[in-house]
């Protein structure tokens, strides 16, 4: 996995940016103006990813990319060819902000799409050749769906952020479970916005949670409003390993906030939007992939022990975090 040593001096959370960011620039392939909020994972001898490609006609869709080092990417020129259960073409009207999660022997792509309103789409693949869509898990309106990388208590778990039909000015994170990836229920509140300035408007799921001895390490985005628009930062929390509706620790400080030119300048300024991590259990290294200013893909690094220690040291939880999330 990609890695770069930390700088001699760091202020704040122990996360540092890749010095050669952004790793994906504008106009990455024919007909696509920008690639940003995207997800990657190891596959065979290299890496594979699903990428939000903002087409030059303004309609977002999902493209497949491959890499040997998880930094330099080659993309398929055509959108991912989704099919239905019978193998017939079944393309979404639009699709954006994908996540990619492997559970057992199956890879799941989760994204936001039109389902008579913004809602969650899911497809599965075992070989990245055939991409079969399965039933939409939730009614509109919903965004930021993130699957857990394994079943918990025998069921699949998925985080999501119920919303509205616009650019939602609110939002809390919920977790739902399913025995079969078709029927979803037992919805539980996980956590909501806080009084901290960087997440006082809304929050949403980011990368798939990482299983650790302390619980599920979870990177998410927090949003605040300013006189110049929204600002998206990256936050961190640790969820209970067997009941992740319970937040054990939640960092009151952001992990990263827009500071670099490619985060502050772009199609939508001041946006950091995490969608994926790579992690190595042996070394504890984590690489975080995030969309920057709805224009670029950035990469940052941390270590499991360091980031968990920082989250615990700066944790502030509220009753709505630590309760079971059922009312």
C-alpha positions in Angstrom: 0.0 0.0 0.0 1.2 3.6 -0.5 3.0 5.2 2.4 5.0 8.3 3.1 6.8 9.1 6.4 5.3 11.9 8.5 6.8 15.4 8.5 9.0 16.4 11.4 6.4 18.6 12.9 2.6 18.1 13.0 0.0 20.2 14.6 -3.3 18.7 15.6 -4.3 15.1 14.7 -1.6 12.7 13.6 -2.6 12.7 9.9 -0.5 14.0 7.2 -1.1 14.6 3.5 0.8 12.9 0.6 3.3 15.5 -0.5 2.5 15.0 -4.2 -1.2 15.5 -3.9 -3.5 15.6 -5.7 -3.1 12.1 -7.1 -5.9 12.6 -9.7 -6.1 15.9 -11.6 -8.7 17.5 -13.8 -9.8 16.0 -17.2 -8.5 12.4 -16.3 -10.2 10.8 -19.3 -12.2 11.5 -22.4 -15.6 13.0 -21.5 -14.9 13.3 -17.8 -14.0 16.7 -16.4 -13.3 15.7 -12.8 -12.8 12.6 -10.7 -13.2 13.1 -6.9 -15.2 11.2 -4.2 -14.0 7.7 -5.0 -13.1 4.4 -3.3 -10.2 1.9 -3.8 -9.1 -1.4 -2.4 -6.4 -4.2 -3.0 -7.2 -6.6 -5.8 -5.1 -9.4 -7.2 -1.6 -8.1 -7.7 -2.5 -4.4 -7.5 -5.4 -2.2 -6.6 -8.8 -1.5 -8.1 -11.2 1.4 -7.5 -14.6 2.9 -8.3 -14.5 6.6 -9.2 -17.0 9.4 -9.3 -16.6 10.8 -12.8 -18.2 14.1 -13.4 -18.9 14.0 -17.1 -18.5 17.1 -19.2 -22.3 17.2 -19.6 -22.5 17.6 -15.8 -24.0 14.2 -15.1 -22.0 12.1 -12.6 -21.4 8.4 -13.1 -19.1 5.7 -11.9 -16.0 4.5 -13.6 -13.6 1.6 -12.9 -9.9 2.2 -12.4 -6.8 0.1 -11.8 -3.4 0.8 -10.4 -0.2 -1.0 -9.4 0.7 1.4 -6.6 -2.7 2.9 -5.6 -1.4 6.3 -6.6 -1.2 6.3 -10.4 -4.5 5.2 -12.0 -5.7 4.0 -15.4 -9.4 4.3 -16.0 -11.9 2.5 -18.3 -13.3 5.0 -20.8 -16.8 3.7 -20.5 -19.0 3.8 -17.4 -19.3 0.6 -15.3 -21.9 -1.5 -17.2 -24.5 -2.3 -14.5 -27.0 -5.1 -15.2 -30.1 -6.4 -13.5 -30.6 -9.9 -12.0 -31.3 -11.3 -15.4 -28.2 -9.8 -17.0 -30.0 -7.0 -18.9 -28.5 -3.5 -19.0 -29.7 -1.5 -16.0 -27.9 1.8 -15.8 -28.7 4.4 -13.2 -29.8 7.9 -14.4 -26.9 9.3 -12.4 -24.5 7.8 -9.8 -22.1 9.5 -7.5 -19.9 9.2 -4.3 -19.3 5.4 -4.6 -17.9 3.2 -1.8 -16.3 -0.2 -2.4 -16.4 -2.9 0.3 -15.5 -6.6 0.2 -17.6 -9.0 2.4 -16.5 -12.6 2.3 -16.0 -13.4 -1.5 -18.1 -10.6 -2.9 -17.4 -6.9 -3.7 -20.2 -4.4 -3.2 -20.4 -1.0 -4.8 -22.6 1.5 -3.0 -23.5 4.9 -4.4 -26.1 7.7 -4.4 -28.5 7.6 -7.4 -32.0 8.7 -8.5 -34.7 6.4 -7.1 -37.5 8.9 -7.7 -35.4 11.1 -5.5 -31.9 10.8 -4.1 -31.4 7.3 -2.7 -28.9 4.5 -2.3 -27.9 2.1 -5.1 -26.0 -1.2 -4.7 -24.3 -3.6 -7.1 -22.2 -6.7 -6.5 -19.4 -8.3 -8.4 -16.9 -11.1 -7.8 -14.6 -10.5 -10.8 -15.1 -6.8 -11.8 -16.4 -8.0 -15.1 -20.1 -8.4 -14.3 -21.8 -5.8 -12.1 -25.2 -6.9 -10.9 -27.4 -4.4 -9.3 -29.5 -5.5 -6.3 -32.5 -4.0 -4.6 -32.3 -0.4 -3.3 -32.0 -0.7 0.5 -33.9 2.5 1.5 -36.6 4.8 0.3 -35.6 8.4 -0.8 -34.1 10.5 0.5 -30.8 9.1 1.6 -27.1 9.5 1.0 -23.6 8.4 2.2 -24.2 4.7 2.5 -21.2 2.7 3.9 -21.2 -1.1 4.4 -19.2 -2.7 7.2 -16.5 -5.0 5.9 -18.0 -8.1 7.7 -21.3 -9.3 9.2 -22.0 -8.4 12.8 -24.1 -10.9 14.8 -24.9 -12.7 11.5 -26.2 -9.6 9.7 -24.9 -7.1 7.2 -24.6 -3.6 8.5 -24.8 -0.4 6.6 -24.4 3.2 7.7 -26.5 5.9 5.9 -27.5 9.5 6.2 -31.3 10.2 5.7 -31.7 13.5 3.9 -34.1 15.5 1.7 -34.4 16.4 -1.9 -32.0 19.3 -1.9 -28.4 19.9 -0.8 -29.4 18.8 2.7 -28.8 21.4 5.4 -29.1 18.7 8.1 -28.2 15.1 8.7 -27.3 12.4 11.2 -25.7 9.0 10.7 -27.8 5.9 11.2 -27.0 2.1 11.0 -29.3 -0.5 9.6 -29.0 -4.3 9.3 -30.0 -7.0 6.9 -29.9 -10.8 6.8 -29.6 -10.9 3.0 -28.7 -7.5 1.5 -32.3 -7.1 0.4 -34.5 -6.4 3.4 -33.1 -3.8 5.8 -34.4 -2.9 9.2 -33.6 -2.4 12.9 -32.5 1.1 12.1 -30.5 2.8 14.9 -29.2 6.3 15.4 -25.4 6.4 15.6 -24.5 10.0 15.9 -25.6 13.5 14.9 -24.0 16.9 14.4 -22.3 18.5 17.4 -21.7 21.9 18.8 -18.1 21.9 17.4 -17.8 24.5 14.7 -16.6 22.1 12.0 -19.6 19.7 12.2 -22.4 21.9 13.5 -24.5 21.6 10.4 -24.5 17.9 9.4 -22.3 14.8 9.2 -22.1 11.8 6.9 -20.4 8.5 6.5 -17.0 8.3 4.9 -14.8 5.2 4.5 -15.8 1.7 5.5 -15.0 1.2 9.2 -11.7 -0.4 10.2 -11.9 -3.2 12.8 -9.5 -2.6 15.7 -9.1 -3.9 19.3 -10.8 -0.7 20.5 -13.8 -1.0 18.2 -14.6 0.2 14.7 -12.4 3.1 13.6 -14.6 5.3 11.5 -13.7 8.4 9.4 -16.6 10.6 8.4 -17.2 14.1 7.1 -18.5 17.0 9.1 -20.0 20.1 7.6 -20.3 23.7 8.8 -21.8 26.8 7.2 -20.0 30.0 6.5 -20.8 33.3 4.7 -19.0 31.8 1.7 -20.8 28.4 1.7 -20.3 25.0 3.3 -16.9 23.6 4.5 -16.4 19.9 4.7 -13.8 18.4 7.1 -12.8 14.9 8.1 -13.7 13.6 11.6 -13.0 10.4 13.5 -14.8 8.2 15.9 -14.7 4.7 17.4 -17.9 2.6 17.4 -18.7 -0.4 19.6 -17.5 -3.6 17.9 -20.7 -5.6 18.4 -23.2 -2.8 18.5 -21.9 0.1 16.4 -24.9 2.3 17.1 -23.0 3.0 20.3 -20.2 5.6 19.9 -17.4 4.8 22.4 -15.1 7.7 21.5 -15.7 10.7 19.2 -13.0 13.3 18.6 -14.1 16.9 19.2 -11.4 18.1 16.8 -11.4 17.5 13.0 -8.8 15.1 11.6 -8.2 17.3 8.5 -9.8 20.5 7.3 -9.3 22.3 3.9 -6.0 24.1 3.9 -4.2 23.2 0.7 -4.9 24.8 -2.7 -6.5 21.7 -4.1 -8.8 21.5 -1.1 -9.7 25.2 -1.0 -9.9 25.8 -4.8 -12.0 23.8 -7.2 -15.5 23.3 -8.6 -16.9 23.3 -5.0 -14.3 25.0 -2.7 -13.4 23.9 0.8 -14.4 20.2 0.6 -12.7 17.2 2.1 -14.8 14.0 1.5 -13.3 10.7 2.7 -14.6 7.6 0.8 -12.0 4.9 1.4 -9.0 3.7 3.3 -6.2 1.1 2.8 -4.8 -0.3 5.9 -2.1 -2.8 6.8 -2.7 -4.8 10.0 0.9 -5.7 10.5 2.3 -2.1 10.5 -0.9 -0.3 11.5 -0.5 2.0 8.5 -3.6 3.6 7.0 -3.9 5.5 3.7 -7.0 7.7 3.5 -8.5 8.6 0.1 -10.6 11.8 -0.1 -12.3 14.0 -2.6 -10.9 17.5 -2.6 -13.0 20.5 -3.7 -15.2 18.2 -5.9 -12.3 18.3 -8.3 -9.4 16.2 -7.2 -8.5 13.0 -5.3 -6.2 13.5 -2.3 -4.3 11.0 -0.2 -3.4 11.2 3.5 -1.7 8.9 6.0 -1.9 7.9 9.7 -1.3 4.9 12.0 -3.9 3.0 13.8 -2.3 3.3 17.2 -1.7 7.1 16.8 -5.1 8.0 15.5 -7.0 5.9 18.1 -4.9 7.4 20.8 -5.7 10.9 19.6 -9.4 10.3 19.2 -9.5 8.8 22.8 -7.5 11.7 24.2 -9.8 14.3 22.6 -13.1 12.5 22.9 -16.3 14.2 23.7 -19.5 12.1 23.5 -23.1 13.0 24.2 -26.1 11.0 25.3 -27.2 10.6 21.7 -23.8 9.1 20.9 -23.6 6.6 23.7 -27.2 5.4 23.8 -28.4 2.4 21.8 -30.0 4.7 19.2 -33.5 3.4 19.5 -36.4 5.6 20.7 
